[in-house]
Amino acid sequence: MTKLSELLKVFKRNYSDVLGVDVGASATKVVRIKRLNESPTVVAADILPAISLLSPVPVPSFSSQLPKGMKSRYVALATSGSSSIIKLLTFPPHAEKTTDDHVNELMGLGNSSDYRVGYEPVMETRVETRVLAVALPDATARALCGLFPEGIPAPCSVEISGLASLTAYQKGPGALHREDCVAMIDFGAAVTLVSFFFKGSLVLIRKFDFGASNILKKLQDNLGVDQEVAAGILNDGSFDVSRIVHQAMEHFLQQLIIAWDYVERRENTRIGKLYVTGGGVSLRLWVQEVESSTGQAPVLWNPFEGMVVQAGAFPDRMKGQEGRFSAAVGAALGMLRQ
């Protein structure tokens, strides 16, 4: 007689070719990864124009706009989603309530059908259970899947960009710090996610509706220039705008230090490394402000490091922008891992 476990394997999808798509505020990042000889292999990557998911004008099928080399069987979708909710929840492991009950209660959404809620266990001891819970507006999830309404690639997952970046981090630098206390910042155009790990376990996570666009807006308002000129000033350093950048980042930096000190005190340790990724980390002054506040020199990591990248898969014109692909890479890897 066939064992049930063997029977279930027949119906379980074997994801071996996945397109990771990160719908960000500034652009749409796409990475196609295939499992070749049991190794995740990057076969194509590109940066496409930004998409407004909740635009009153219907968004055309995104699959029809994909270059030929991006036509995978499945697509793993991610979006920065300023309206999303991310919480690290803690509750007693042995209680009358189920995990579902605890998550629904602690997320504070009641019986709302406006959100899709998901969670993943992080750690369980004799005294507490810790889960990472996420709530994404249903309208956003539907709009994401609506980008690929039929044919291939077919949607196989939907998640938050910052959390997808964590998947890429854990497959990369995170694997080197199983016994350490490490911080990771995903700094995007509109949303920043700050995470802390101790001995390989997530101990704190904070989401901020703050990104590179806020810094650019502050420069535009103070200098009376447009966005393109503001970006040029930040990149070439032709003017000393450090004071303006600090003002734009001040609240974020204060909250970062509060979280930093909390983790070090609670875990009775020192944070020994700070990894940063995302499109915003290319801003030199952002890096300087973070280092000045934390005392740690941010380490910019490349999500493609340690992976097999086929010749020509990553265009030369995008060299130096590898950090922008962290979420797209993580979304694809998350499904290949299954």
C-alpha positions in Angstrom: 0.0 0.0 0.0 1.3 3.4 -0.9 2.2 5.6 2.1 0.3 8.8 2.5 3.5 10.8 2.6 4.5 9.4 -0.8 1.1 10.1 -2.2 1.2 13.7 -1.1 4.5 14.2 -3.0 2.7 13.5 -6.2 0.5 16.5 -5.7 3.1 18.8 -4.3 4.4 21.4 -6.8 8.1 21.2 -7.5 9.2 24.8 -8.1 12.3 24.7 -10.2 11.8 27.8 -12.3 10.5 30.9 -10.6 10.4 34.6 -11.6 10.8 36.9 -8.6 9.0 40.2 -9.0 9.4 43.1 -6.6 6.8 45.8 -7.3 8.5 48.8 -5.6 7.7 52.5 -5.4 10.6 53.5 -7.8 10.7 50.5 -10.1 9.8 46.9 -10.7 12.7 44.5 -10.2 12.5 41.1 -11.8 14.8 38.1 -11.4 14.4 34.6 -12.9 16.0 31.8 -11.0 16.1 28.2 -12.0 17.2 25.1 -10.0 20.0 23.6 -12.2 22.0 20.7 -10.8 20.4 21.4 -7.4 21.8 24.9 -7.4 19.7 28.1 -7.6 20.9 29.8 -10.9 20.1 33.3 -12.0 19.3 33.2 -15.7 17.9 36.7 -16.2 17.4 40.0 -14.3 16.1 43.4 -15.1 14.7 46.7 -13.8 11.4 47.7 -15.4 9.2 50.8 -14.9 7.2 51.3 -11.6 3.6 50.0 -11.4 0.8 51.7 -9.5 -1.1 48.7 -8.1 -4.1 50.6 -6.9 -4.4 53.0 -9.8 -8.0 53.8 -10.8 -6.9 53.0 -14.3 -6.7 49.2 -14.8 -3.1 48.0 -15.0 -2.5 45.9 -18.2 -1.3 42.4 -18.0 2.3 42.6 -16.8 3.2 39.2 -18.2 2.8 40.6 -21.8 5.4 43.2 -21.0 8.1 40.7 -19.8 11.1 40.1 -22.0 11.2 36.7 -23.6 13.9 35.4 -21.2 11.7 36.1 -18.2 8.9 33.6 -19.1 9.2 31.2 -16.2 6.5 28.8 -15.2 5.7 30.5 -11.9 6.0 34.0 -10.5 6.7 34.9 -6.8 5.3 38.4 -6.1 6.4 41.0 -3.5 5.5 44.6 -2.9 6.8 47.2 -0.3 3.2 47.9 0.7 3.1 50.9 3.1 -0.4 49.7 4.3 0.9 46.3 5.3 1.3 45.3 9.0 4.3 43.3 10.2 4.6 42.1 13.8 6.7 39.7 15.8 4.2 38.2 18.2 4.9 36.4 21.5 2.5 34.2 23.5 2.5 31.2 25.8 3.1 27.9 24.0 0.6 25.9 26.0 -2.7 27.7 26.1 -6.3 27.0 25.4 -6.2 29.3 22.3 -4.8 28.0 19.0 -2.0 29.8 17.2 -4.5 31.1 14.7 -6.5 32.6 17.6 -3.5 34.2 19.1 -2.4 35.8 15.8 -5.8 37.1 14.9 -6.2 38.7 18.4 -2.7 40.2 18.6 -2.8 41.6 15.1 -5.8 43.6 16.2 -7.7 43.2 12.9 -10.8 41.7 14.5 -13.0 40.0 11.8 -11.9 42.4 9.1 -11.9 40.8 5.7 -9.9 43.7 4.2 -6.6 42.0 5.0 -4.9 38.7 4.2 -3.1 37.4 7.2 -0.2 34.9 7.3 2.4 33.9 9.9 5.5 31.8 10.3 6.9 30.3 13.5 10.2 31.8 14.5 11.0 30.2 17.9 9.4 28.1 20.6 10.6 27.5 24.1 9.0 26.1 27.2 7.9 29.6 28.2 7.0 31.4 24.9 6.1 30.9 21.3 7.3 33.6 18.8 5.8 34.0 15.3 6.3 36.5 12.6 2.9 37.7 11.4 2.0 39.8 8.4 -1.3 41.4 7.2 -1.5 42.6 3.6 -4.5 44.5 2.3 -6.6 42.1 0.2 -6.9 44.8 -2.6 -3.1 44.8 -2.9 -2.9 41.1 -3.0 -5.6 40.9 -5.7 -3.9 43.7 -7.7 -0.5 41.8 -7.6 -2.1 38.6 -8.9 -4.0 40.6 -11.4 -0.7 41.5 -13.1 -0.6 37.8 -14.3 -4.2 37.0 -15.0 -3.7 33.9 -17.2 -1.1 31.7 -18.8 2.5 31.7 -17.6 4.1 32.7 -15.4 1.4 31.8 -12.9 1.4 33.5 -9.4 2.6 31.1 -6.7 3.2 33.5 -3.7 2.5 37.0 -2.5 4.6 38.7 0.3 6.1 41.9 1.6 9.3 43.1 -0.1 11.2 43.6 3.1 10.5 40.1 4.3 11.4 38.7 0.9 14.8 40.4 1.4 15.2 38.6 4.7 14.9 35.3 2.9 17.8 36.4 0.6 19.7 37.6 3.7 19.2 34.3 5.5 20.4 32.3 2.4 23.5 34.7 2.2 25.2 36.5 5.1 22.7 35.2 7.7 24.1 31.7 7.3 27.5 33.0 8.6 26.2 34.4 11.8 24.3 31.6 13.5 25.9 32.5 16.9 26.0 36.2 16.6 23.8 39.2 17.1 23.3 40.9 13.7 21.1 43.8 12.4 19.8 44.0 8.8 18.2 47.1 7.2 16.3 47.0 3.9 16.2 50.6 2.8 13.8 51.2 -0.1 12.3 54.1 -1.8 9.2 54.4 0.5 9.5 51.7 3.1 12.4 50.6 5.4 12.5 47.3 7.3 14.9 46.9 10.3 15.5 43.4 11.6 17.6 42.0 14.4 18.8 38.4 14.7 20.4 36.6 17.7 21.8 33.1 17.3 20.0 32.7 14.0 16.6 33.7 15.4 14.6 36.9 14.7 14.3 38.9 17.9 12.9 42.2 16.7 11.5 43.7 13.5 10.4 47.3 12.8 8.8 48.7 9.6 9.0 52.4 8.8 7.1 54.3 6.2 10.3 56.1 5.3 12.7 55.7 2.5 14.9 57.4 -0.1 12.0 59.4 -1.5 11.6 61.2 1.8 15.2 62.3 1.7 14.8 63.5 -1.9 11.6 65.4 -1.0 13.3 67.1 1.9 16.1 68.3 -0.4 13.6 69.5 -3.0 11.7 71.5 -0.5 14.8 73.1 1.1 16.7 73.8 -2.2 13.8 74.5 -4.5 14.9 71.9 -7.1 13.2 69.1 -8.8 13.6 65.4 -8.0 16.2 64.7 -10.7 18.4 67.6 -9.6 18.0 66.6 -5.9 19.1 63.0 -6.8 22.1 64.4 -8.7 23.2 66.5 -5.7 23.0 63.5 -3.4 25.0 61.3 -5.7 27.8 63.6 -6.8 28.3 65.5 -3.5 28.6 68.8 -5.3 26.9 70.6 -2.3 27.1 69.9 1.4 23.5 68.8 2.2 24.4 66.6 5.2 22.3 68.8 7.6 19.2 68.5 5.4 19.7 64.7 5.1 20.1 64.4 8.9 16.9 66.3 9.4 15.1 64.0 7.0 16.4 61.0 8.8 16.2 62.2 12.4 13.1 60.4 13.5 14.1 57.2 11.8 17.6 57.3 13.4 16.0 57.9 16.8 13.8 54.9 16.5 16.7 52.8 15.1 18.8 53.5 18.2 15.9 52.8 20.5 15.5 49.4 18.8 19.2 48.8 18.8 19.6 49.5 22.5 16.5 47.4 23.3 18.0 44.3 21.6 21.4 44.7 23.2 19.9 45.0 26.7 17.3 42.3 26.3 19.7 39.7 24.8 22.6 40.9 27.0 24.9 41.1 24.0 26.4 43.5 21.5 25.3 43.8 17.9 28.4 42.9 16.0 27.4 43.5 12.4 25.1 45.7 10.4 24.1 44.6 6.9 22.2 46.9 4.6 20.5 46.4 1.3 17.8 48.0 -1.0 17.9 50.7 -3.6 18.3 53.5 -1.0 21.7 52.3 0.3 23.4 53.8 -2.7 23.0 57.2 -1.0 26.4 57.9 0.6 25.0 60.3 3.2 22.4 57.8 4.3 25.2 55.3 5.0 27.2 57.9 6.9 24.2 58.9 9.1 23.5 55.3 10.0 27.1 54.6 10.9 27.3 57.8 13.0 24.2 56.8 15.0 24.9 53.1 15.5 28.7 53.0 15.6 28.6 50.2 13.1 29.9 50.6 9.5 27.1 49.3 7.3 28.0 46.4 5.2 26.4 46.6 1.7 25.7 43.0 0.6 25.0 41.7 -2.8 22.0 39.3 -3.0 23.6 37.5 -5.9 26.8 36.6 -4.0 27.2 32.9 -3.5 24.7 32.1 -6.3 25.4 30.9 -9.8 24.8 33.7 -12.3 24.8 32.7 -15.9 26.8 34.8 -18.4 24.8 37.8 -19.5 22.0 37.2 -16.9 22.9 40.5 -15.1 23.2 43.4 -17.6 26.3 45.5 -17.3 24.2 48.7 -17.2 22.9 47.6 -13.8 26.3 46.9 -12.2 26.4 48.5 -8.7 22.6 48.2 -8.3 22.6 44.6 -7.1 21.1 45.6 -3.7 17.9 46.7 -5.5 17.2 43.0 -6.3 17.2 41.7 -2.7 13.4 41.3 -2.5 13.0 39.8 -6.0 15.8 37.3 -5.3 14.3 36.4 -1.9 10.8 35.9 -3.3 12.1 33.5 -5.9 14.4 31.6 -3.5 11.6 31.3 -1.0 9.6 29.2 -3.5 12.6 27.2 -4.8 13.4 26.3 -1.3 10.1 24.5 -1.1 
